[in-house]
C-alpha cells in the first residue's frame, strides 16, 4: 500500500511539473518574464541608488517597462527558435549588465555614465582596480541585480521562442508602439517644470535626474536616441524680469549733507565690441540672438585689485578631489600656509558636473559652464579660446607648459590643453614618473620644475592625481605611502586614506616653493589652486566625519577651498559666495590681462558684479538667499526680506547663463567675434 501511495504522489508531482512546464511554454509567459525582469531591475536599482521613492519617477520607470518588454518579445520571436533563444540570452544579459555597470559607475564616480561617455570610455579600464574593488565591496547589490538573469538560465528551456507569423509580429510591434505613446502621453501628469519626467524626456539633458525620474532603461534608450540623431537640447533662454529693488526709491534715505570723496574710476573689463552692429549684420538668428544677449550684459568694473600681480609668473593647479578638509596645520602645513597667507575664500563652492574631473577643470580654466551630455573640454579643442590664462599669457611672451601625472590622452587633454595655450606633457608623451596608481604629485613637481623655473616669465599648469579615489590603504599607492602619518587620527579608513593622499599634494607644494626659492623667483610667482570636484570618493557620512558635523548634501557638500597666493602679499578674506567658474576672470583681473567680462559666465570676485553660485540642477546661491530646485524653497540667508520677483529674476539669469555658455561652445562663438588667441 505504501508503494502504491508513494507512486501516486510521485505521479502527481510529475503531472504537476508537466503542467507547469506546459504553462511556461505559453506564448505570453515570455513577455511577462521580460516585464518582470525590467520591473525588478528598476525597483532594485532604485532601492540601492536613489535615497527615496519620492515623486512619480518610480511609476514612470515601471510604466516604460511594459512597451520595452513587448519590444524584447518582438525581437526574440522573429527568427527560428534556436536563434531567438540566443537573442534572448544576449538581450537579458545586456540589460542586466547595463544596470550592474551603472551601479558600479555610480558607486565610484557618484554620477551615471552616458552613452557618449561609454562610446568614448575605453580609458575607464585604466581604473580596473577601482572597478574590481567596487564590485567586490558591493557584491550583494550586484547579486540582487543578477537575480532575473539567474532565474532566466533554467527558465529559458521552457519558454516559447517559436517564430511568429509576420501578421502576429506586426500586431506585437503595433502594441508596443501604442503602449509607448501612452506612456509619453502620461508624462505631463507629473508636471512640466524643470527636471520633471516630461522635461527630461523632451528637453533637458541630465543623466542623474533622468535616472531618478525615468529609470535606467528609459534613460539609456533616450540617451542613445539623442546621440544617434544628433539631438540638441532646446536652450532655455528667458528675458529676465527687471532687477528687483530691495528698497523702493521713495523709501531710500536722504543723501547726507557732507559729500563723500568720489570713488576712483577704474574703467570696465570689456573689449571694444559693437554687439548691436554685429547683430544687425548677422544672417544666423542664433548668432544674432547671442550678440544681443552679450551686448545687453553689464560689464564688471576694474578695481583696486586689477593688475595686482601683473608681470608675475603664474603656477595654476587643479587638485584632484581637493577640499578644505585636506588643509591642516600639522598634516598639510604648506597647504595651510598658502590658504592662510593668501586670499581666504570663506564661501567658495565647487559644483559637480556631468563629466566630473574634466568638467570641473573646464569650468575653472575657461570661466564657462559645461554643456550636459558631452565632454565640453574636448569639444572646445577645435574652438577659439582667447581668454584662457595660457593663451593670454602666451601672447605676452610667457612660456606656457601644462603637466598631468596620469595618461596624457585621458579625456583627450592632448587636444584640449594645447588649444588653450600650453605645451602639454602627461604620462606617455614626455612625463617620466614611477608607474603606480595614483601617480605622485611630489614626483611630478620634482621632474618638471627644471623645465621652466629659469624662464622669464613663465606660466605652468598642473592637473594633479594623488588625491584620486579610491580612498583605501590597499590599492591606493599614495594612501599607502603616507599611511603612518594618519594612523592615529580619529576617523574611519576612508577619511584617513583621503588625508594621506593629500599629504602627497602638500609635499609637492613644499618642494615647489623650495625650487622657486632656489631659482630666485618665488617672490614674483603667483600660485593658484582649486579642486576639480569635492571628494566624492568619500560617502556623505565620511565627509561628515571630517567636517565634525552632518554635512548638508544640497549645498554644503559642494563648499570647498581655493588658494590664490603670492609671497609677501597682504592676506584678505572674501566672504561673498564664489565658485569655480569665477576663478578665471578673477585671475585675469589680478594679472591685469584684457578680457570681456560679458563673455564669461563667472565673475571677478573683487568686482562690482553680483555674486552667484550655480549648481548643476539650477539651484543657486546669492549673497542674500539660496534656492533649492529639488524642494522649490527659496531661503533668505542675509537676514532681510527678499524683494518681490527675486526668484523669477535669478532663475532666468541661471537659465540664460547655462544656455549661452553651451551656445558659446556649440557655435565657436569667440571665433565669430574675431577673438582668435
Legacy VTK file of the C-alpha trace (Angstrom):
# vtk DataFile Version 3.0
C-alpha trace
ASCII
DATASET POLYDATA
POINTS 677 float
0.000 0.000 0.000
2.826 2.383 0.854
4.418 1.666 -2.524
1.194 2.492 -4.329
0.691 5.639 -2.240
4.238 6.806 -2.926
3.805 6.077 -6.596
0.632 8.149 -6.732
2.440 11.083 -5.036
5.284 10.788 -7.500
2.869 10.649 -10.398
1.053 13.718 -9.126
4.345 15.583 -8.745
5.372 14.663 -12.256
1.968 15.686 -13.528
2.329 18.995 -11.732
5.773 19.526 -13.240
4.429 18.759 -16.701
1.555 21.186 -16.163
3.983 23.901 -15.011
6.240 23.217 -17.982
3.269 23.410 -20.309
2.140 26.634 -18.669
5.633 28.141 -19.075
5.534 27.319 -22.771
2.519 29.547 -23.220
3.492 32.343 -25.650
2.519 35.102 -23.194
4.910 33.896 -20.478
7.939 35.251 -22.356
6.773 38.918 -22.427
5.607 38.555 -18.813
9.124 37.433 -17.868
10.676 40.357 -19.739
8.386 42.797 -17.941
9.052 41.191 -14.564
12.800 41.330 -15.237
12.765 45.029 -16.178
10.397 45.870 -13.330
12.599 44.022 -10.852
15.795 45.676 -12.115
14.298 49.183 -11.955
12.891 48.617 -8.484
16.070 47.022 -7.122
18.351 49.654 -8.648
16.213 52.427 -7.234
16.275 50.803 -3.794
20.087 50.772 -3.803
20.978 54.036 -5.540
18.145 56.541 -5.064
17.593 57.628 -1.442
13.803 57.813 -1.540
10.940 56.523 -3.669
9.632 60.057 -3.904
7.580 61.601 -6.658
6.366 59.997 -9.853
9.749 58.728 -11.020
9.189 55.172 -9.811
5.879 54.827 -11.612
7.136 56.292 -14.874
10.150 53.970 -14.823
7.858 50.978 -14.299
5.324 52.115 -16.917
8.007 52.307 -19.608
8.976 48.717 -18.757
5.797 47.472 -20.454
6.476 48.668 -24.040
10.149 47.740 -23.572
9.133 44.190 -22.643
6.880 43.950 -25.708
9.731 45.112 -27.936
12.007 42.457 -26.430
9.291 39.875 -27.128
9.056 41.093 -30.703
12.859 40.906 -31.139
13.064 37.314 -29.828
10.290 35.814 -31.973
11.388 36.981 -35.426
13.844 34.173 -36.229
13.903 30.388 -35.932
13.654 29.085 -32.363
17.361 28.465 -31.878
18.368 31.970 -32.907
15.531 33.522 -30.905
16.857 31.837 -27.774
20.355 33.164 -28.457
18.906 36.639 -28.994
17.058 36.347 -25.684
20.288 35.381 -23.908
22.042 38.408 -25.381
19.219 40.789 -24.506
18.727 39.593 -20.937
22.463 39.642 -20.198
22.943 43.014 -21.925
20.135 44.689 -19.967
21.422 43.208 -16.704
24.948 44.436 -17.398
23.680 47.956 -18.080
22.048 48.110 -14.657
25.039 46.494 -12.937
27.599 48.733 -14.647
25.591 51.863 -13.831
25.537 50.836 -10.179
29.311 50.275 -10.125
29.980 53.524 -12.014
27.723 55.465 -9.655
29.424 53.959 -6.616
32.808 55.119 -7.955
32.047 58.488 -9.578
28.726 59.449 -7.936
27.141 60.068 -11.304
25.870 57.809 -14.103
27.591 57.301 -17.407
26.038 58.397 -20.678
26.106 56.549 -23.988
28.538 59.224 -25.213
30.897 58.524 -22.312
30.569 54.772 -22.838
31.382 55.161 -26.532
34.463 57.216 -25.660
35.196 55.475 -22.403
37.806 52.840 -23.187
40.050 54.787 -20.829
37.798 53.850 -17.900
39.538 50.467 -17.852
42.590 52.301 -16.558
40.552 52.277 -13.341
40.201 48.491 -13.471
41.415 48.144 -9.892
38.780 50.602 -8.662
36.116 48.794 -10.690
37.033 45.378 -9.266
37.304 46.769 -5.744
33.875 48.388 -6.016
32.378 45.205 -7.419
33.818 43.230 -4.522
32.594 45.757 -1.971
29.087 45.808 -3.490
28.694 42.134 -4.352
25.354 41.901 -2.531
23.854 44.752 -4.563
25.199 43.279 -7.792
23.868 39.828 -6.916
20.355 41.214 -6.461
20.557 42.773 -9.927
21.607 39.446 -11.424
18.705 37.507 -9.882
16.468 37.847 -13.000
19.330 36.611 -15.181
19.951 33.658 -12.849
16.236 32.828 -12.998
16.371 33.009 -16.793
19.107 30.349 -17.051
16.848 27.360 -16.171
13.649 29.072 -17.293
14.794 29.518 -20.888
14.482 25.762 -21.502
10.704 26.031 -21.053
9.917 29.415 -22.584
8.363 29.629 -26.019
10.810 31.046 -28.570
8.910 29.836 -31.599
8.995 32.024 -34.671
5.778 34.004 -35.100
3.911 34.777 -38.262
4.541 38.244 -39.761
0.971 39.326 -39.022
1.334 38.394 -35.362
4.734 40.103 -35.123
3.253 43.203 -36.694
0.477 43.264 -34.111
3.052 42.887 -31.320
5.101 45.789 -32.703
1.973 47.929 -33.029
1.008 47.130 -29.431
4.476 48.193 -28.255
4.197 51.474 -30.138
0.737 52.185 -28.702
1.903 51.468 -25.146
4.965 53.636 -25.655
2.836 56.528 -26.907
0.517 56.073 -23.919
3.460 56.347 -21.530
4.611 59.544 -23.214
1.101 60.986 -23.052
1.111 60.390 -19.303
4.379 62.278 -18.737
2.827 65.768 -18.264
0.690 64.424 -15.396
3.797 64.587 -13.208
4.369 68.240 -14.097
6.300 70.004 -16.833
8.691 72.060 -14.731
12.477 71.854 -14.546
13.777 68.280 -14.214
10.300 66.771 -14.340
9.972 63.461 -16.197
8.419 65.335 -19.142
11.199 67.936 -19.206
13.938 65.303 -19.021
12.349 63.192 -21.750
11.917 66.004 -24.251
14.241 68.869 -23.382
16.797 68.782 -20.592
19.901 66.585 -20.577
20.694 65.491 -17.021
21.686 61.868 -16.619
21.342 61.850 -12.811
17.864 63.359 -12.720
16.767 61.265 -15.679
17.636 58.005 -13.910
15.590 59.176 -10.937
12.594 60.361 -12.953
12.531 57.915 -15.879
14.524 54.891 -14.772
17.750 53.374 -16.056
16.340 51.594 -19.119
14.414 54.612 -20.427
17.294 56.970 -19.680
19.761 54.887 -21.662
17.297 54.455 -24.540
16.593 58.193 -24.752
20.303 58.966 -24.440
21.138 56.552 -27.262
18.464 58.087 -29.471
19.785 61.583 -28.777
23.333 60.571 -29.624
22.263 58.775 -32.813
20.091 61.648 -34.056
22.382 64.488 -33.015
19.754 65.819 -30.631
20.463 69.239 -29.186
18.505 70.478 -26.175
16.263 73.479 -26.564
18.125 76.101 -24.632
16.001 77.824 -22.046
16.644 81.416 -22.948
14.456 83.800 -20.988
14.305 87.588 -20.879
14.986 88.304 -17.206
12.437 90.481 -15.430
13.570 93.844 -14.074
16.140 93.652 -11.311
14.219 93.538 -8.032
14.692 96.592 -5.884
15.342 95.701 -2.269
14.217 99.179 -1.219
11.778 101.261 -3.298
13.319 104.575 -4.409
10.764 106.582 -2.456
11.846 104.844 0.754
15.562 105.470 0.246
17.161 107.607 2.978
18.076 111.176 2.004
21.565 111.894 0.756
23.941 113.059 3.508
24.874 116.729 3.562
28.580 116.131 3.529
29.871 114.843 0.255
31.916 111.657 0.321
35.129 111.577 -1.688
34.376 110.214 -5.160
35.313 106.594 -5.774
38.233 106.179 -8.163
37.354 105.358 -11.754
38.965 102.089 -12.806
37.103 101.508 -16.043
35.427 98.298 -17.172
36.666 94.827 -18.009
35.362 94.874 -21.572
36.639 94.846 -25.126
35.650 97.163 -27.938
32.882 95.027 -29.472
29.865 96.571 -31.176
27.288 93.884 -30.460
24.442 95.954 -31.934
26.145 96.275 -35.310
27.118 92.614 -35.258
23.528 91.549 -34.544
22.153 93.696 -37.356
24.639 92.270 -39.851
24.241 88.638 -38.802
22.250 86.247 -41.000
22.046 83.467 -38.393
19.229 84.055 -35.917
21.077 82.095 -33.219
24.259 84.133 -33.514
22.291 87.383 -33.726
20.473 86.470 -30.511
23.808 85.762 -28.868
25.133 89.157 -29.937
22.055 90.814 -28.436
22.326 88.848 -25.201
26.001 89.594 -24.565
25.541 93.189 -25.633
22.814 93.537 -23.008
25.080 92.395 -20.182
26.694 94.953 -17.891
30.499 94.644 -17.864
32.041 94.449 -14.422
34.308 97.194 -13.181
38.017 97.023 -12.806
39.054 97.631 -9.220
41.904 98.148 -6.818
42.969 94.507 -7.392
43.253 94.941 -11.163
46.850 94.273 -12.166
47.916 93.473 -8.601
50.004 90.561 -9.939
50.782 91.994 -13.390
54.026 90.654 -14.807
54.281 87.847 -12.252
54.890 84.216 -13.061
51.789 82.067 -12.619
51.511 78.466 -11.417
47.970 77.105 -11.561
46.958 73.746 -10.129
43.705 71.831 -10.421
43.963 69.431 -7.479
42.156 66.107 -7.842
39.419 65.703 -5.212
40.805 68.563 -3.111
38.734 70.143 -0.348
39.053 72.312 2.728
39.187 69.119 4.798
42.676 68.471 3.404
44.012 71.685 4.963
45.545 71.104 8.387
48.370 72.952 10.182
50.011 69.692 11.251
49.281 67.235 8.438
49.485 69.616 5.481
51.425 72.684 6.679
52.167 74.045 3.190
48.528 73.991 2.154
47.707 75.636 5.470
50.327 78.346 4.923
49.161 79.144 1.384
45.495 79.229 2.407
46.115 81.499 5.397
48.600 83.916 3.838
46.828 84.405 0.506
43.254 85.349 -0.309
40.943 83.477 2.051
37.654 82.457 0.478
35.121 81.603 3.169
32.263 80.695 0.802
33.900 79.023 -2.178
31.922 76.309 -3.974
32.969 73.609 -6.420
29.792 72.231 -8.031
29.985 68.831 -9.670
29.008 68.456 -13.309
28.353 65.538 -15.643
31.943 64.648 -16.508
33.347 65.166 -13.008
37.095 65.840 -13.374
37.060 67.142 -16.940
34.027 69.393 -16.456
35.399 70.737 -13.178
38.674 71.556 -14.892
36.836 73.137 -17.829
34.783 75.425 -15.587
37.780 76.734 -13.632
40.036 77.244 -16.655
37.526 78.737 -19.098
35.046 80.643 -16.927
32.222 78.813 -18.735
29.699 76.199 -17.683
29.938 72.791 -19.378
27.333 71.504 -21.767
25.420 68.487 -20.483
25.820 65.170 -22.259
29.250 65.769 -23.803
32.903 66.306 -22.922
32.978 70.091 -23.080
36.734 70.483 -22.746
37.328 68.063 -25.618
34.596 69.767 -27.681
36.349 73.106 -27.134
39.614 71.818 -28.638
38.522 72.995 -32.112
37.229 76.356 -30.885
38.845 79.726 -30.363
39.533 80.102 -26.620
41.036 83.584 -26.293
40.504 84.200 -22.577
42.362 81.236 -21.067
45.427 82.020 -18.986
47.643 80.010 -21.332
46.582 81.882 -24.461
46.554 85.303 -22.774
49.986 84.942 -21.168
51.467 83.134 -24.166
50.607 86.179 -26.277
52.717 88.262 -23.871
55.780 86.070 -24.313
55.340 83.750 -21.334
56.496 80.157 -21.682
53.328 78.152 -21.033
53.511 74.484 -20.043
50.997 72.014 -18.663
51.545 68.684 -16.900
49.366 65.785 -15.763
50.695 62.787 -13.825
48.318 60.341 -15.482
47.794 59.134 -19.053
48.245 62.142 -21.329
45.283 61.252 -23.551
42.799 60.887 -20.699
39.701 62.987 -21.525
41.614 63.949 -24.711
43.701 66.518 -22.857
46.321 66.131 -25.577
43.867 68.029 -27.813
42.144 70.424 -25.399
45.173 71.717 -23.497
47.382 72.726 -26.449
44.324 74.612 -27.739
44.216 76.726 -24.575
47.845 77.691 -24.929
50.031 75.016 -23.362
52.900 72.793 -24.339
51.385 69.723 -22.708
53.006 66.652 -21.160
51.465 63.691 -19.396
52.368 60.090 -18.816
53.066 58.681 -22.257
54.237 61.810 -24.087
57.212 63.034 -22.116
56.421 62.964 -18.390
58.533 60.162 -16.918
57.409 59.149 -13.424
57.010 55.926 -11.442
54.325 53.609 -12.764
51.890 53.463 -9.838
48.285 54.380 -9.106
47.617 57.091 -8.351
50.745 58.863 -9.505
52.747 61.062 -7.159
52.242 64.840 -7.288
55.561 65.188 -5.467
57.361 63.270 -8.198
55.634 65.291 -10.934
56.845 68.548 -9.377
60.314 67.076 -8.876
60.843 66.140 -12.532
59.255 69.226 -14.127
60.364 72.355 -12.272
63.739 72.493 -14.021
61.935 72.867 -17.350
60.501 76.287 -16.544
61.853 77.962 -13.378
64.602 79.690 -15.338
62.235 81.033 -17.991
61.332 84.706 -17.752
58.410 84.903 -17.409
56.597 81.547 -17.143
53.124 80.130 -16.623
52.739 76.481 -15.619
49.588 74.449 -15.176
49.308 71.180 -13.233
46.430 68.713 -13.163
47.249 66.551 -10.138
46.149 62.996 -9.420
47.490 61.979 -5.983
44.142 62.821 -4.372
42.196 60.403 -6.584
39.802 57.823 -5.189
39.503 55.060 -4.030
40.356 56.104 -0.507
41.698 52.848 0.875
45.127 51.813 2.124
45.210 48.719 -0.067
45.418 49.612 -3.735
45.957 53.376 -3.417
49.693 53.985 -3.590
49.537 57.492 -2.110
47.328 56.462 0.807
49.611 53.500 1.472
52.753 55.650 1.218
51.576 58.138 3.862
49.535 55.754 5.995
51.731 56.041 9.093
51.105 59.798 9.238
47.329 59.369 9.612
47.164 56.070 11.505
46.228 57.646 14.845
43.581 60.074 13.555
40.057 59.546 14.972
38.461 58.705 11.617
37.436 55.609 9.723
39.625 54.271 6.892
38.153 56.382 4.078
38.806 59.815 5.640
42.254 58.763 6.854
43.212 57.464 3.403
41.903 60.685 1.844
44.090 62.802 4.110
47.071 60.542 3.401
46.616 61.160 -0.343
46.597 64.913 0.176
49.766 64.786 2.242
51.423 63.940 -1.086
49.961 67.108 -2.621
51.216 69.108 0.341
54.731 67.736 -0.047
54.604 68.560 -3.741
53.760 72.179 -2.929
56.508 72.282 -0.303
59.026 71.169 -2.917
57.590 73.622 -5.446
58.110 76.562 -3.078
61.654 75.390 -2.353
62.509 75.116 -6.064
61.063 78.555 -6.757
63.064 79.981 -3.858
66.265 78.344 -5.102
65.688 79.841 -8.551
65.097 83.285 -7.008
61.598 83.628 -8.477
59.305 82.822 -5.548
58.769 86.492 -4.714
57.450 87.078 -8.233
55.288 83.950 -8.621
51.560 83.607 -8.003
50.181 80.200 -7.030
46.544 79.363 -7.756
44.968 76.089 -6.593
41.403 74.837 -6.751
39.595 71.496 -6.896
38.004 69.775 -9.852
35.218 68.465 -7.594
34.543 67.645 -3.958
35.937 64.271 -2.734
33.017 62.181 -3.933
35.068 59.052 -3.314
34.012 59.534 0.313
30.480 58.846 1.417
28.421 61.650 2.911
28.922 60.040 6.321
32.718 60.021 5.835
32.740 63.665 4.725
30.683 64.475 7.810
33.392 62.787 9.902
35.971 65.223 8.525
33.615 68.187 8.903
32.766 67.290 12.501
29.033 67.603 11.830
26.380 66.256 9.489
27.001 67.842 6.098
24.057 69.234 4.129
24.039 67.294 0.814
22.265 70.015 -1.172
24.642 72.952 -0.702
27.346 72.428 1.923
28.590 69.292 0.190
29.928 71.491 -2.631
31.609 74.001 -0.346
35.342 73.899 -0.905
38.585 75.836 -0.731
40.514 77.946 -3.215
44.050 79.270 -2.911
45.473 82.404 -4.548
48.865 83.177 -3.008
51.936 85.276 -3.587
54.759 85.537 -1.108
54.572 88.755 0.879
51.055 89.656 -0.236
48.571 91.094 2.222
46.135 88.400 3.256
42.474 89.237 2.735
39.206 87.430 3.467
36.495 87.151 0.820
33.106 86.390 2.368
30.822 86.573 -0.664
29.691 83.329 -2.321
32.134 82.345 -5.082
32.532 79.303 -7.311
34.989 77.624 -9.665
33.534 79.492 -12.644
34.730 82.735 -11.024
38.370 81.660 -10.874
39.465 82.548 -14.414
38.044 86.097 -14.513
39.446 86.722 -11.028
42.930 85.579 -12.068
42.793 87.531 -15.329
41.891 90.681 -13.411
44.656 90.142 -10.850
47.180 89.588 -13.650
45.968 92.738 -15.429
45.074 90.798 -18.575
42.431 92.052 -21.037
39.113 90.200 -21.150
35.463 90.966 -21.670
33.520 90.162 -18.512
30.294 89.982 -20.530
31.615 86.941 -22.409
32.457 84.842 -19.358
29.880 83.212 -17.110
31.930 83.678 -13.963
32.806 87.000 -12.360
35.874 88.668 -10.965
35.156 88.243 -7.249
36.701 91.647 -6.480
34.451 93.453 -8.946
31.024 95.027 -8.524
29.272 92.057 -10.224
26.639 90.343 -8.086
27.707 87.034 -6.510
26.021 83.971 -7.980
26.828 80.294 -7.456
25.018 77.928 -9.833
24.737 74.180 -9.231
24.171 71.629 -11.981
20.473 71.229 -11.065
19.936 75.014 -11.374
19.858 75.518 -7.632
21.682 78.740 -6.813
23.271 80.803 -4.048
23.485 84.603 -3.919
24.674 86.964 -1.219
21.077 87.187 0.037
19.483 83.769 -0.496
19.772 80.237 -1.753
17.265 78.332 -3.846
16.856 74.548 -3.946
15.217 73.296 -7.144
14.543 69.901 -5.566
12.338 71.347 -2.846
11.302 74.582 -4.551
12.316 76.508 -1.414
13.913 79.976 -1.606
15.693 80.561 1.696
16.882 84.064 2.687
20.395 83.972 4.168
21.110 87.648 4.723
18.617 88.245 7.499
16.473 90.534 5.363
13.249 90.129 3.453
13.725 89.378 -0.217
12.113 91.756 -2.723
9.262 90.657 -4.932
10.371 88.899 -8.099
13.723 87.791 -6.654
13.294 84.103 -7.513
11.953 84.785 -11.003
14.832 87.127 -11.782
17.630 84.817 -10.663
16.007 81.707 -12.140
16.037 83.452 -15.516
19.648 84.556 -15.031
20.661 80.983 -14.167
18.893 79.513 -17.209
20.455 82.084 -19.525
23.981 81.594 -18.200
23.792 77.828 -18.663
22.195 78.158 -22.105
24.512 80.790 -23.551
27.552 79.037 -22.131
26.601 75.920 -24.118
25.896 78.063 -27.175
29.408 79.551 -26.993
30.757 76.003 -27.172
28.406 74.806 -29.907
28.862 77.797 -32.190
32.553 78.581 -31.664
31.249 81.997 -30.705
34.544 83.636 -29.798
35.750 82.968 -33.337
32.579 84.623 -34.654
33.683 87.739 -32.761
37.155 87.551 -34.272
38.721 86.826 -30.877
41.268 84.290 -32.049
44.049 83.741 -29.487
LINES 1 678
677 0 1 2 3 4 5 6 7 8 9 10 11 12 13 14 15 16 17 18 19 20 21 22 23 24 25 26 27 28 29 30 31 32 33 34 35 36 37 38 39 40 41 42 43 44 45 46 47 48 49 50 51 52 53 54 55 56 57 58 59 60 61 62 63 64 65 66 67 68 69 70 71 72 73 74 75 76 77 78 79 80 81 82 83 84 85 86 87 88 89 90 91 92 93 94 95 96 97 98 99 100 101 102 103 104 105 106 107 108 109 110 111 112 113 114 115 116 117 118 119 120 121 122 123 124 125 126 127 128 129 130 131 132 133 134 135 136 137 138 139 140 141 142 143 144 145 146 147 148 149 150 151 152 153 154 155 156 157 158 159 160 161 162 163 164 165 166 167 168 169 170 171 172 173 174 175 176 177 178 179 180 181 182 183 184 185 186 187 188 189 190 191 192 193 194 195 196 197 198 199 200 201 202 203 204 205 206 207 208 209 210 211 212 213 214 215 216 217 218 219 220 221 222 223 224 225 226 227 228 229 230 231 232 233 234 235 236 237 238 239 240 241 242 243 244 245 246 247 248 249 250 251 252 253 254 255 256 257 258 259 260 261 262 263 264 265 266 267 268 269 270 271 272 273 274 275 276 277 278 279 280 281 282 283 284 285 286 287 288 289 290 291 292 293 294 295 296 297 298 299 300 301 302 303 304 305 306 307 308 309 310 311 312 313 314 315 316 317 318 319 320 321 322 323 324 325 326 327 328 329 330 331 332 333 334 335 336 337 338 339 340 341 342 343 344 345 346 347 348 349 350 351 352 353 354 355 356 357 358 359 360 361 362 363 364 365 366 367 368 369 370 371 372 373 374 375 376 377 378 379 380 381 382 383 384 385 386 387 388 389 390 391 392 393 394 395 396 397 398 399 400 401 402 403 404 405 406 407 408 409 410 411 412 413 414 415 416 417 418 419 420 421 422 423 424 425 426 427 428 429 430 431 432 433 434 435 436 437 438 439 440 441 442 443 444 445 446 447 448 449 450 451 452 453 454 455 456 457 458 459 460 461 462 463 464 465 466 467 468 469 470 471 472 473 474 475 476 477 478 479 480 481 482 483 484 485 486 487 488 489 490 491 492 493 494 495 496 497 498 499 500 501 502 503 504 505 506 507 508 509 510 511 512 513 514 515 516 517 518 519 520 521 522 523 524 525 526 527 528 529 530 531 532 533 534 535 536 537 538 539 540 541 542 543 544 545 546 547 548 549 550 551 552 553 554 555 556 557 558 559 560 561 562 563 564 565 566 567 568 569 570 571 572 573 574 575 576 577 578 579 580 581 582 583 584 585 586 587 588 589 590 591 592 593 594 595 596 597 598 599 600 601 602 603 604 605 606 607 608 609 610 611 612 613 614 615 616 617 618 619 620 621 622 623 624 625 626 627 628 629 630 631 632 633 634 635 636 637 638 639 640 641 642 643 644 645 646 647 648 649 650 651 652 653 654 655 656 657 658 659 660 661 662 663 664 665 666 667 668 669 670 671 672 673 674 675 676
